[in-house]
Amino acid sequence: MVTIDRERLVDTASRLIGVHSFTGDEENMARLMTSLYEDMGVHTQWQQVEENRANALGTWRGAGGGKSLMFNGHMDTSYSGREPWLRDVPGFQPQAFVEDGRLYGLGISNMKGALACYVEAVRALQDAGVRLRGDVLIAAVSGEIEKTQYGDAQGAQYRGYAAGTRYLVSHGGVADMCLLGEPTEGKVVLGHFGALWLRIRVHGNFIHTAFSEGKQEQNSIFRAHELVSAIREWIPTWENDEANSYRGAKAIVNVGAIEGGFGWRVSRTPHHTDVFLDVRVPPTKPMGVARREVLDWVRTLGDGHPDWGVEGEVYVTAPGAEIEEGHPIVAAIDKAHAEVYGGTPERDVTRWFSDASALTRYGVPTVNYGTSTGLMDVEKGENLAIDGLVQTAEVYARVAMEVCGVA
């Protein structure tokens, strides 16, 4: 019988919340994870990804003869808590508090709650005297959040998109299979889309305001405005293309940014304006194919406006991931979920990215299954139900027994 220690789980999650770990500054949290591993008596591997960034890999070694299971979770948070619109919201600060059965604090849902559940699952198995045949790995990684360096945005705080897990898998962090506890509302995510980020640039004249009269059609901002209309017409063709659907889910495209000109010198027209697109790509479509298709479309925009100097540049290609319905880890989650919740978990396909992308391409079958997404209370911030954390930790412990085998 495996019993989750509720108070210990909340304490662990609260300690994780208490360490600021925004993208690019994850090392202190990696040190905390390492200390937790050492307290459990598991083998610890420190992976220095770069300055101020590390992965913490803990391995609870089995008796032998069983499959190995990785629990993978990112330490970096979606927000820093220092954003002007969040700094007065308590649940978006690195200070945990409990209210009405919910644990609040920066990163609790995405995804420090899952990391705490991994630790508690192993502790509960140890408390119960369970010895597994296969190894259990807990990989706390840096740099998963969807962001990248671009233009003047340079530095570790912009290096996401599986930066830590790519380092992990090339430095010994592999297993027979992986459970990734991204917040999935207790659903089994059999696959998720990848992301292709595209910049479309349109050129224009560069002249002083005093000489711009009658030349608006040469202004790159006005040209970009017309370009956005063409983009809006194209988006449904990508989203509704059957080749871009996956298990009943359509692809999706977002115009995420427009950049042109100089706020400190609006007495000049901008010599170019950029429009940035986030194009979601099904895991069944190779990124090389997706790149070719979007750039071919950009060329048609240029053909329609030969004097605009239309350019296209792909600067992010983060593939999606999928796992077979019949994989043993999916069956193990189904069984454990039914034992804890009393029913089979629902299936899902998501259009967000996860580190399953890097893991699956390194030969580690990975499934996303985790807590709720966390009620984003506008007044109190990020939070999770403590009961949900306890149940999730128990599912993880049961999955480990099923996958690794009991010696």
N, C-alpha and C positions, 0 to 999 in steps of 0.2 A: 504494500500500500504506500503510495507516494503522497505526501502531504505538503502543500505549499504553505510556507510561513508568510502570512499576509503582512505582518508588521515588518519582517525583514525585507520583503520585496519592496514595500513602500519606502523603507529607509534607503535601500540601494538606489531606487529610482530617484529619490530626492537628492542623494549625493551626486548622481550623474547630472541632474538639472543644475546643481550648484556650481558646476564647472563650466565656464564660458567656453564654447567650442565652435564659434562661427567658422565657416570655410576659410582655411589658411591658418587657423590657430587651434589645431586639435591636439597638440602635444600634451597639454596638461590633463586632458581627459584620457588620453592614452595611458598616462602614468597612473591615473585612478583605476582604469581597467586592469592594468598590470598588477596593482596591489590587490585587487579583488581576486584575480587568478591565483596569486601567491597565497592568499588566505585560504583558498580552496585546495591548495596543494597540487595544482595542475601545472604542467610544463608551460613556460612562458617564453614567447619569442617577440622581441622588440624589432620593429621594422621602421627605420628612419626614412621616411619618404622624401623629405627635404627639410630645410631648417624650419623649426616650429611645427612640424607636421610628422606624425608617426601613425603606424598601425600597431595595435596590440593584439597578438594572436595567442590564445590560450588553448592548450590541448590536454583534455582529460583522457589519458591513455587507457585503452581497453586491454582485456586479457589476451586478445588475438582471435583471429578466425571470424571476425564480423566486419560488416561494411562500416566505413567511416561517414560521419555526418557533420556537416558544417552549419553552424548558425552564423549568419552574416548580418551586420548592421552598421550603418554609417553614424559617425559621431558628430559630423557637422550639422548645424541647424539651418533651417530655411531663412531665418532672420537673425539679426544680431541682438535685437531688443533695444538698440540705440537709435533706430529709425525714429524721426520726429513724430510719426503717427502711432508708434508703438511704445515709446519709452515711458508713457504713463499708464500702460496696461499691465497689471501685475502678472498675468499669466504669460506674458512675453518677456519676462525677466528671468535671469538665472537664479531664482529664489523660489523653492518649492513651498506650497502650502496646500492644505487639505480643507475642502469645504463640501458639505452635502454628499459625502461619499466619493468625491472626485479629487484627483491629484492634479494640481495646476503647476505650470512652469514651462519655461522655454525649452522646446525640443521634446517634450514628454511624448507627443504622439508621433513625431517624425524625427528620430525614432528611438529616443532614449528609453521609452517604456519597453520596447522590444528587447533592447540590450539588457535591461534589468531582468526581464523574463528569462532570457537565456541563462544568466547567472543563477537565478533562483531555481530554474529547472535542474541544473547540475547539482546545486546544493541539496535540493530535495531528494534527488536520487542517492546522493552520498549519505544523507541522513537516514535513508531507508535501508542502507547497507547493500544497495544494488551495485553489482559489478557488471559492466557491459563488455561484450566481446570486441566491438569496434570502437575506434576513437571518436570522441566528440570534440569538435573544434569550435571555439567562439572567436570570430574575427570581427574586431571593432576597427573600422576603417575610416580613413580620411576622404574628403572630397568626393561626395556622391551627388550633391545638389546640382541641378541643371543650370550650369553657367559655364562660361568660357572666356578666356582672354580675347579681347578684341580692341583694336585701335589704342586709345590711351588707357584703357582698362587692363592694366598689366599687373601681375603679382599673384601670389598664392591664393588670395581671397577670391580670385576668378578661376582657379583651376579646379573644376569639378568634373562632372560627367565620368565617374568611375576612376578618378585619378588614383585613389587609394587601393581599390580592388585590383586595378591593373597591376600595381606594384605587388600586391598580395600574391596573386596567382603566379607571378614570375619569380617569387622568392619563397616557394615552399607551401604557400597557403592554398592547397587543393584538397579535395575529398571526393568520395564516391558520389556524393549528392549534397545539395544545400537547401536549407529552409531559410528564406529571407523574410523577416518579419515586418516588411513595410505595412503601413496601416491599410488593411483591405476590408475592414468591417466584418472580419471573420469568414470571408469568402476565399476560395482557392482560385488564385489568378493563374490560369493556364498559359497565358501569354500577354505580352504588352507590346505596344508599338515602339518604334524607334523615332529618333528626331533628326531631321536635316534642317540646318539653318542656312538661309540664303539671303545674300545681300544683292539688291538690284540698285545700280547707280545710274543716274541720269545727269548729264552735263548741261551747263548753260553758260551765259555770258557772265563776266565779272566786271561790273562797272559801278560807278558812283551813282547814288540816288538822283543826283542833279541831272544825270544824262540818261535816265532809265525811261523817260516818258515815251510811250508808244512801243515799248520793247518788252512788255510783260510776257509775250509768248516765248521769249528767250530766257526767262527766269527759270532756273532749275526747280524751284519750289512749285511753281505753277505747272511745270511739266510733270513733276512727281505726283501732283494732284490728279492729273489726267491718267498717269500710270496706275495710281491706286484704283481708279475705276476699272481699268483693264484687269488688274489683279482680282478684284471682286468678281468679275465675270469668269475668271479662270478657276477660282477656288472650288466652285461646285463640280467642275469637271474632274478635279483631283479627288474630291471627297466622294463622289458618286461612281467613280470608276471601280468596277467589280474587282479589278486586279489590285486595288488598294484597300479592299475590305479584308477582315480577318475574323473568322468565327462569328460572323454576324455583326461585327462592329465596323463602322465606317472610319476611314481616315479623317483627319481634321487639319485645317490650316489656320494659322493666326498671324495677323500683321502685328508684330510686337514692338516695332520702333520705327521712327522716322527721324532722320538727322540731316540737317543742312544749314549752312550759314554760320554766322558768328554773333552771338548775343551781345558781345561787347563792341561789335562794329556793324550795326545794321544799316550803316550808310553805304554798304556794298551789297550787291546781289551775290548769292552763293555760287561758286564755280561748279559745284555739284551738290546733289541731294541723294541720300540713300534711303531706301525702304527695306526693312528687315522682316523676313518671313520665317516662321517656325512651321515646317512641313512635317507632319507625322507620317511615318512609313511603316507598313506592316512587317512583322518579322520574317515573312515569307518572301519579301522582295529584297534582293541584294542592294546594298547602298550604292554600288557603282551604277546599277540600272536607274535607281531613283535620281542620282546626280545627273545622269545623261538626260533623263526625261525633263527635269526642271530647267536645265540649261538650254535644251532645245526650245522649250517654250519661251525662255528669255530672249533667245535669238529672234523669235517671231515678233516680239515687242520691238526689238531693234529694227527689224525689217520694215515695220510700220512707221517708224520715225527715224530714218537714216541719218538725220542731222542732229540727233539728240545724244549720240554716243552712249547708247544703253549698254551697260555691262552687267554680268552676273557672276557672283562668286559664292561658292559653297564653303562655309567655314566651320561647320559642325556636322559630323556624320556619326551618330550614336545609334547602333543597330538595336532593334527590339530583341525579344527573347521569347521562347516558348518551351513547353514541356508536354510530353505525351500524357493523355488522360490515364493510360494504363501503367504509368511509372510507379515503382514501389513506394516512393515517398508520398505520392498523391494518395495511394491506398492507405498508407500509415496515418496521414492527416485525417482522412475520412473516418478511420476507425477511432482515433483518439478524440476527434471532435464529437463524434456520436456518443462516446463514453462520458464526455464532460458536459455536453450541451443537450444530448438526447436526440440528435438528428444529424443528417448528412449536411455538410456545408454546401452552400451554393457555389456555382462556378462564375468566373468573371473574366473579362478581357479589359485591360485598361489602356489608356493612351498616355499615361505618364511613364517615365523612364525609371529603371532601377539597375542596380549592379548585377542583376541576373544577366544583363547584356555581356559583360566581361567574363563572368563565370561560365556561362554556357559556351562561349567561344573558346574557352580553355578546357572544354570537355567535362565540366561539372554541371550536371543537370540541376536546375534550380527552379524552385517554386516560391511564389510570394504568398504568404499567409500570415496575417497579423491582426492587431487590435482594430478598434474603430479609428476613423480618421481624426477623432478628437473634436469635440464641440468648440468651435472658434467663437467663444462668447465675446461680443464686441466690448463688453465692459471689463471682463476678467481674463480673457485670453485663452491660450492653449491648455487643454485638459483632457484627462481620460478617467473613466470610471474605474475605481480600484477593483471592484468585483470582476470587471473585464480583464484587468491585468492578471489577477489570480487565476482565472480560468484559462487564459492564454498560456501562462507559465505551466499549468498542469498539462495542457495539450502538448506543449513542447517536450516535457519530460516523458510523456507516453510515446510520442513519436520517436524519441531517442531509443527507448527500449525496443520498439518495434523494428526500427531500421538497423540498429547496431547489434541487437540480440543480447539476451541476458546470459552471462556466464554461469 
